Amino acid sequence: WVLETQIGSGISINKTDGYAAINDASSSGGGGIPAGTFRLGIMKKIASPALAVFLNFTITLAVFPSITAKIRSTSGNSSRITNDLFIPMAVFINFNLFDLFGRSIAGWKTMFGPKTLVTPVLWRLIFIPALLLCEVEGSSLPHLLRHDAFPYLIIAFL
C-alpha cells in the first residue's frame, strides 16, 4: 500500500506500510528524510500555537462553569434578575455572547503572531483569582469585588 501526496512544488511524501519518508522530486536517486525528522519539524512549528490553545481551553474550563456558576448577586433587590436569573444572565449568556464576539473578531484582526500567542493566554490566569474575589459561594478569599458589575466584566474579558 503506497500513498503519495504532493506538498508544495516538487516535494512528495511517500508512505508505505507504516514507514514515511519525504523525497525531493527535483533530486534524482531518492534518499528520503525519515518520517521522525519530518514530524519533529512540524511539532516545532506548531508548539507555541498548540500550547496557547491548550492553555486557553484549560484556563477557560477551570473557571467556566465551575467557579462562575457559584457567583451570587450582592444586590439587596428581590427582583428576578438579581435572584434566580443572575447566574443564567451574568454567567452563561454573557460568556457565550462575548465568546462569539471574540471568535468573530479573531478572524478580522490578528494582533499576535504564533510565537507571542502564549503571552495573552497566560494573562487569562488573572481571571481565576479575580472571579474568586467576587461573591462566590464557598470561596475562602475575601469578597473584595462586591458589585454585581464585576462578574459581568470579568466574564466578558474571559
Backbone hydrogen bonds, N-H to C=O, Kabsch-Sander energy under -0.5 kcal/mol:
donor,donor_aa,acceptor,acceptor_aa,energy
3,L,15,K,-1.8
5,T,13,I,-1.6
7,I,11,I,-2.9
10,G,8,G,-0.6
11,I,7,I,-1.0
12,S,23,N,-2.1
13,I,5,T,-2.1
14,N,12,S,-0.6
14,N,21,A,-2.3
15,K,3,L,-1.9
16,T,19,Y,-2.7
17,D,1,W,-1.0
19,Y,16,T,-1.6
20,A,18,G,-0.5
21,A,14,N,-2.0
22,I,33,I,-1.6
23,N,12,S,-2.4
23,N,21,A,-0.5
25,A,10,G,-3.7
25,A,23,N,-0.7
26,S,10,G,-0.5
27,S,24,D,-1.0
33,I,22,I,-2.0
35,A,20,A,-1.2
37,T,34,P,-0.7
38,F,34,P,-1.4
39,R,35,A,-2.7
40,L,36,G,-2.2
41,G,37,T,-1.9
42,I,38,F,-1.8
43,M,39,R,-2.6
44,K,40,L,-2.1
45,K,41,G,-1.6
46,I,42,I,-2.0
47,A,43,M,-0.8
50,A,46,I,-2.5
51,L,47,A,-2.4
52,A,48,S,-2.2
53,V,49,P,-2.3
54,F,50,A,-2.4
55,L,51,L,-2.8
56,N,52,A,-2.4
57,F,53,V,-2.3
58,T,54,F,-2.2
59,I,55,L,-2.8
60,T,56,N,-2.1
61,L,57,F,-2.5
62,A,58,T,-1.4
63,V,59,I,-1.1
63,V,60,T,-0.6
64,F,60,T,-3.4
67,I,63,V,-1.4
68,T,63,V,-2.0
69,A,65,P,-1.9
70,K,67,I,-1.5
71,I,68,T,-1.1
72,R,135,E,-3.3
83,N,79,S,-0.7
85,L,80,R,-2.7
86,F,83,N,-0.8
89,M,85,L,-2.2
90,A,86,F,-3.0
91,V,86,F,-0.5
91,V,87,I,-2.0
92,F,87,I,-1.3
93,I,88,P,-2.4
94,N,89,M,-1.3
95,F,91,V,-2.4
96,N,92,F,-2.3
97,L,93,I,-2.5
98,F,94,N,-2.2
99,D,95,F,-2.2
100,L,96,N,-2.1
101,F,97,L,-2.2
102,G,98,F,-2.6
103,R,99,D,-2.4
104,S,100,L,-2.1
105,I,101,F,-2.6
106,A,102,G,-1.4
107,G,103,R,-0.6
107,G,104,S,-0.8
108,W,105,I,-0.9
109,K,105,I,-2.1
111,M,109,K,-0.7
117,L,113,G,-0.7
119,T,116,T,-0.6
121,V,117,L,-0.9
122,L,118,V,-2.2
123,W,119,T,-1.4
124,R,120,P,-0.8
124,R,121,V,-0.7
125,L,122,L,-1.6
126,I,123,W,-1.8
127,F,124,R,-1.5
128,I,125,L,-1.0
130,A,126,I,-1.7
131,L,127,F,-2.3
132,L,128,I,-1.6
133,L,129,P,-1.3
134,C,131,L,-1.1
136,V,134,C,-2.0
137,E,70,K,-2.7
137,E,135,E,-0.5
139,S,136,V,-1.7
144,L,142,P,-1.6
145,L,133,L,-2.1
146,R,144,L,-1.2
150,F,147,H,-1.1
152,Y,148,D,-0.9
153,L,149,A,-2.4
154,I,150,F,-2.8
155,I,151,P,-2.4
156,A,152,Y,-1.8
157,F,153,L,-1.7
158,L,154,I,-0.9
